[in-house]
């Protein structure tokens, strides 16, 4: 075993020796070499793209309770089916309605180890792209007592394109700064390495829109357009509406080798 370790160490040492050039000379010669070695600088570029969100995802909570776990499950399944059928009848396509996995919580009494009832909770997500669809979907919580509003998140339908646009702006910003440094310092900057921070939308609008959900099943009123405020809804041609403004930000760090002209 020691022999193998010795061979491995020798091999690694040999590769390291081949990878790096050997420096020889007097201390003064080494200092002169290091002084002439090219330096490096990191330039940060930032880009920002704003766009009106054109999609909203509304989440409802469906709760069913019964002394029997099986019955509670069946009640929840039946209620979700009724909600989905209602949404379809109102013109919402089935591919915009998603039912998530359920969760179950046994409810115990003050005394005894056996649950006195079972609570089954499921979520239904609905994607909408207009004010008309939003207002229609909002009627769900008024129609069923055991259905409550949970939250709303917004996005743009062409999110990837907006992220790429933000990244391009960040690169352009970095290269503009590079040109300024070269002209001011009379040097040449050669790109060596780049690190990109992914462009993600600012969630400020989503946080503002979701604040109407209290997190409690019995105290989560359905958000209306009037309660969001005019600053969050932008009217567009054809009567459609967008759901607030999203800000996509991107940062890039480019490492340059500094060369003399």
N, C-alpha and C positions, 0 to 999 in steps of 0.2 A: 504493500500500500504506500509506503514512504517513497519507494522508487517511482511509482506512478505520479505522486504529488510533485516530486522533483522534476520529472519530465514535463508535466503540465506547467510548472512555474517557469522552466527554461523556455518552453514554447511561447508563452505569453510575453515573457521578457524580450524574446527575439523579435516578435511581431511589433512590440512597442518601440524597440530600437529602430526597426526598419521604417516605422510610420513617421517618426519625428527626425528632422535633420540634426546632425551633431554640430554643436557650436564649440569652436576652439579659438584660443587667443588669449591675450593679456586682458586684465580687467579693463584697461582703457579702451582696448579694441571692442570688447563686448558692450561697453557703454555707448560707444559710437554706433555700433550696429543697432542697438535697441532704440537709439534716438532717431535713426533713419527708418525704422520699421513703420509700416503704414498703421495709422490709428483707425479707430472705428467709432461711429456715431450712430445713435438710434433716433429716427425721426418718426413721430406719431402723426398719423392722418386721421381725421374725423369726418364722417359723412352723415347726413340726416335727410330723410325723405318723409314727407307728411302725406297722408291720404285719408279720405273719409271711409270709415268702415262701412261695408255694404252687406254684411251678414251678421245676424245675431243668433246666438244659441240659448234658448230658454230651457231651463231645467225645472221640472216639477217633481214633487215627492208624493208618492202614493202609499198610504198607510192603511193596513187592515189589522184588526184585532179580534181574537176569538179564544174561547177556552180550549179549543182543539187546534193543534198546530197545523194539521192537514186542512182544516176548514179555513184557517187564516190564510194559508197559501192559496187556496182556491178562490177565496174572496178577492185577494190581491190580483190574481191572474184575471179574474172576471172584470174587475174594475179597470185594470190597465187596457184590456181589450175594448171596453166601452169607450175609454178616452181616445184610443187610437182610431176607432171607427168614427167617432165624432169629428176628429181632426181631418180625417180623410174626406168625410162628407162636406166639410167646409172648404175643401180644395187644397189641403196640404198633402203633397205627394208622400207616399209611404217611405221612400228613400230618405226623406228628411226627418223621419220619426225614428228614434232609437230608444229601446228599452234596455236599461242596464241590469246587472245581476242584483238579486235581492239580498237583503240582510235580515236576520231574524234575532229577536231579543225576547227571552222568556221573562215574564213578569211574576215576581214572587210576592206572596202575602207577608204580613208581619210575622206570622208563625208558620212553620212547616218548610220542608225542603223541596216540595213539589210545586212547580209553577202554577199559578192560578189562571194565567192566560198567556197567549203568545202574540207578539207584535211583529208583523212582517212589513218591511219597508222596501220600496223599489223606487227607481227614478226613471222618468221619461224625459228625453231631450228632444227638442223641436227646433229645427233651423228655419229661420225666416229671413226674407230679404226685402221686406217693405213694411211700411207703417200699417197698411191694411192687414197684412198677415199677422203682424204683432198684436194688433188690437183684437183680432179674431181669436188668436190662441189664448189671449188673456182671459177669455170668458170661461176657460176650463175650470178655474178655481171657484168661480161662482156657481158652476153647474153641479159640482161634486164636493160635498163636505169633507171627504177624506183625501182630497187632492190639494196640495199647497204649493205655492211658488217658492223656489229655492234660490236661484240666481240667474243672471244673464251675463254671458261673455260675448264680446264682439271681435270680428276679424275682417280682413279684406280677402276677397275671393282670389286675388292674384298676389298672394303674400310673398311667394318666392321671387317674383319679378321686383317687388319693392325692396326686398332684402339685397338683391343683386345691385339695384340702383344705389342703395346706401353704401355698399362696399365700393362701387366704382367712384363715388364721390370721395370716400375716404382715401382711396389710392391717388386720386387726382390732387387732393389736398396735400398729401405727403410729398408727391413729386413737385408741386409748386414750391413747397418749403425747401426741398432739395435744391432747386434752381436758385432760390434766393441765397442759400448758404454758399453755393459754388461761386456765385457772382460777388458776394460780399467778402469771402475769405480767399478767393483766388485758388480754389482747389477743385478736384474732380471727385465726386462721390460715386462709387461703384456698388450697386446692390449686392448684398451678400446673403441675407436671410430675411424672411418676413413672417410675422405672426399676426394672424387675423382673429379678431374678436367678433363672433357671429352677430349679425345684425338682427336684433329682436325688437318687436314693437313695444313702445312704452305702454304700460298697463294702467296709466293714470285714469283713463276714461273707463276702463273696465272696473276699476276699484270704485269709481264714483257711481257707476251704474249698479254695482252689486251691493251697495251699502243699504239698499232698501230691504234686503233680506236679513232678518234678525237672527236666523239660525234656529229658531224655534218653530216647530210644526204649526202651532196654533197662532203664532204671531208673525207670519211671513206673508204680508199682503202682496198681491200681484202689482208689480210696478206698471204704471201707466205712462204714456208719453208726456202727459202734462206734469207728472211728478218728476220726470227726468230733467226737464228744463229745456228751454229753447237752445241753449248753448251746446247741447248734446245731440240734437237732431237737426240735420241739414236737409232741407227739402231739395229735391232734384226734379228734372223734367219728367212728366208723365205721372206725377203724383206719388212716386216712390220716395223713400227716405233712406238716408244713411244713418248709422248709429254712432255718432261721435267721430272724433279725429284720432287716428293712430299715428304715432311717430316712430319710425324705424331708424335706429342709430347703429352705426358701425364704426369700429376703431381698428386701425392697422398699425403695427409697429414694424418699420423697415430698418434693418441694420445695414449701414453702408461702410465700405472701406474707404478711408480718406487717402487720396493720392495727390501728389503734387502735380501741377500743370507743367 
